[in-house]
Amino acid sequence: MKRALVLGGGGVVGVAWETAIVTGLLEKGVDLREADLIVGTSAGSMVGSRLAGGQDLRAPLGKPLTAVPIPAEGPDLPKLRDIFGRWSSVDTVTPEFCREIGSLSLAAKTATEAEWIASTGGSLGVEDWPATALRISAVNARSGERVLWSGASGEALAPAVASSCAVPGMFPPITIGAERYVDGGVWSGTNADAALEIAPELVVVIAPITEGTASFGALADRSLLAEVAACESAGANVVVVVPGVAEKAAFGPDLMSPAAATEAAAAGLSRGHELAKAALAVWNVG
């Protein structure tokens, strides 16, 4: 049975929740490292890189994650308000919308690219593209088109992860080749349709961003519904995991909050245990 794992965006909180879910599943005998393909977006690109690299997420990182870098004068609040205001009000994601967000991101004052690469892909303990098929989403800031980085892309893993995590207006667009790239979540919080590459029989989607966890959560939900429909039309069984009421409360209003990440991790571990006995028991079938 071909199995694809899709890990969505969700900031610091999303990393903690996804990591804990994966850990909870592993503790109960469901090992998501066995996926034939892993698709990671933003926070999911960090968790996905560790899984594809064969790491046991129950163990701490070999080196601590670098603190999230911000400019000395603080974040570019006017640009952030503009970006998230537009992101929250759009009905459908198009390349035109992504170009608009990309343009604003290119003009924002942020930390340097080197600092952001060190804080994301450079901190994972995965030095190169792993043997397990891994796709990392990002968006070309100038063209507005989605890209899916892979080991065949010819670029290093760390910048690819950093580009996928480059929240517009908050972190710097990352230069890869002749272009600059922003967060893959601008296109979709999940990019689950990328799983169709392997014609999977089972697709598991873990999506921290949904209505009630981010200002653009309803948009993320609409994108995910379309992606699930595409996977199901291709014959895949799709299992979607989104935060429940208690988990949303644990997340709080700020997905970049380290304090909220602690509570999100506790909720995720419990959710992982539950999933192993129910929805994700199918992972070990076939």
N, C-alpha and C positions, 0 to 999 in steps of 0.2 A: 504494500500500500504506500503510495507516494503521499508524504505529509509535508505541508508548508506551515510555517509559523510566522505570523505577522504581529509585530510589536509597534504600537503607535506612540505618538508624541505625548508629552505631558510634563516637561520640565523636571526639576529636581524631585518633585513629589512623584511624578510618573516613573522615574528611574527607580525610586524606592519601592513603589507599589508593584511594578512589574518584576523586579528582582525578588521580592518577597513571595509573589505568586509562584514564580519558577521554583523557588526554594521549597515552598510548601508542597508543590507537586512532586518534586524530587524526593522529599522525605516520605511520601506515600507511594513511591514506585513509578511515577510518571516522569520520564526524562526527556525534556523538550530538546536536548542536545541531539537527539536522534532525528531531528527534522531533516528532510531532503533539501529544503530551501528555507532560509530565514530572510524576511523582509523587515528592515528597520527604518523607522522615521523618527528623527530628532531624538528624544529620550530613548526610543526603541532602537536606534542605531547603536547606542552605547551598550545597552543590555544585549542586543543581538550579536554584537561583535564579540562580547565575552562568551556567549553561548556557542557561537560558531567556532570560536577558538578553543572550545572544549573545557572552559573553566567551570569549576564547581562553584556556583554562586552562593553556596553556604559558607564558603571561605572568604575572608576579607581580601580586598585587593592587595597585591604585592606592595603597592605604594599608595598613599592616600590621594584621593582626588584633589586636584589643585582648586583653590578657592575661585569662585566665579569672578572673573575680572570685570571691573567697571572703570570708566575714566575717573581721574582724580577729581574732576569737577562734578561727578555724579552722572546718572543716566540722562539721556537726551529726552526729557519728558515731553516737550512739544511734539517731537517726531513720534514718540511712542503713542501719545494720545491720538494723533492723526492716523497712524497705522492701525491701531486696534479698533478705532472708531469705524474705519472703512471695512476692516476684516469682519467686524461684528454685524455689519449692515448688509453685506452682499448676499444675494440669494444663491448664486451659483458661481463656482470657481471657473474662470476662463484664463487663457494666457494673457489677455488684456489686463485683467485684474491683477495677475501675478506680476506683470511688468510694472504696474502702478506701485504695488507694494515694494517690488525690487528697487525701483527708482528712489523711493523714500528711504529705503534701507541704505542705499549707497551714499545718501546725503547725511545720514545720522552720525553723530559723534559717539564713538564706541572705543572699547579697548582695541589693542592691535590684533592682527590676525595671528601672530605668533603666540600671543598670550592665550587666545581662545583655543587654538589647536592644542596647546599644552594642557589646557583645562579639560578638554573633552577626549578626543582620540588618543592624545599623548599620555593619558593617565590610566588607560585600561589594562595595561599589561599584555596587550595583543599587538605585536610589533608589525605584523604583515597580514595580508589577506589570508584567512584560514582555509583549510581544505573544504569544509562544509560550504556549500553555495550560499553566498550572502549578497543581498542587494540593499543598497543604502540610498534613500531618496533625497533629492535636493531640487532646487529650482534655480534656473538660470536667471539672474537678476535683471538682465537686459532683454532677453527674448521672452521670458515668462514661461518657458517650457520646462516640464519635469525631466529630470535625468535620474537614472538608476545606476549608481556606481557599483562596480564589481571588481573582482580581481583581474578581469580582462580589460578594464578601463585604462590601465597603464599609469594610474596615479596611486600614491601611497594611501594606506588605510586611514591614518590619523587626520589628514586634511579632509577626506571624504566624510568622516564622522563629524568633524567640526562644521562642515558646510551644512550637513543635515540638521545640526543643532543651532544654526545661526539665526536665532529668533530676530525677525526684522526690527530694526530700531534699537534693539537691546544689545546685540552682539554683531561683530563685523561680518559682512559677506566675505567668503573665502575664495581666494584666487586659485583656480585650478586650470592649467593651460592658459589660454588667452581670455578666459571669462571669470566672472565672480558669481558665487552661488549663495543662496539663502536657504533657510529652513525648508525641508521637504514638507513640513506641515502646512505651508502656505498653499500647496496644491491639494493636500488631503492629510488629515490627521493619522491616516492608516496606510493608504496606498495599497490596499489589499488586492487590487486587481493585478499587481505585479506577480502574485503567486501563480497566475495562470501560465507563466513561463514553463512550468514543469507538468502541466495538466494534472494537478493534484487530485487525489480522491478525498483528502481531508485537509481543510484549512482551519487553523485555529487563530483567531484574532483577539489580541489583548489590547484594549483601547482605553486609556485613562481619560481622554478628552471626549466628553459627551455633554449633553445639555445639563447645566447645573455645575459643571466643573471649570468651564471657561466661557468667556463672553461670546466666543464663536462656536460654542458647543453644538448648537442646533445645526449650523452649517456642516460641522464634522459628522454629525449623525446622518445628514442627507447624503454626504459623500460615501459614507460607509454602507448605507443601505444600497446604493447603486453598485458598489463594489461587490457586496455579498450576492446581489442578484446576478451579476456577471459570472461569479464563481459557481453559483448554483446552476445557472444555465449551461455551464460547461461540464456539469455532472459532479461537482464537488459537494461533499457534506461540509457545511460551514458551522463552526462553533464560535460564537462571539461572547467575549467576556468584557463587560463594562462595569464600572463601579456602581454598587447599590447605594441605598439611602445612607446607611451608616458609613460607608466608605467615602461618599461625597462630603459628609460632615467632617470626617477625619482629614480630608484634603484641604478644607478651608478655602478662602478666596484667592490665595496666592500659590500657584503651582511652582514657584521658585523659592518657596520658604523651606529652609532646612529643618525648622521646628516642626512643620506639618509633615515633613518626610518621615519622621520617626513614627508618628501615629499611622501614616499611610502604610508603612512597612508592617506594622503589627496587624492592620486590617488585611493586608495582602497575604500574609502568611496563613491566616485563618481561612481566607478565600481559597488559597491553593489547596489546602487540606480538603475542603468541601468539594472542589472541582475534581479532585482525583477520584472521589467516590461516585461522582455523578457525571457531569457533562464530558469531562476529559478522560473518563475510563476508556473511551473509544480509542484513545491514542495507542494503547497497547494491543489493540485488536488487529489481527492480520499481520 
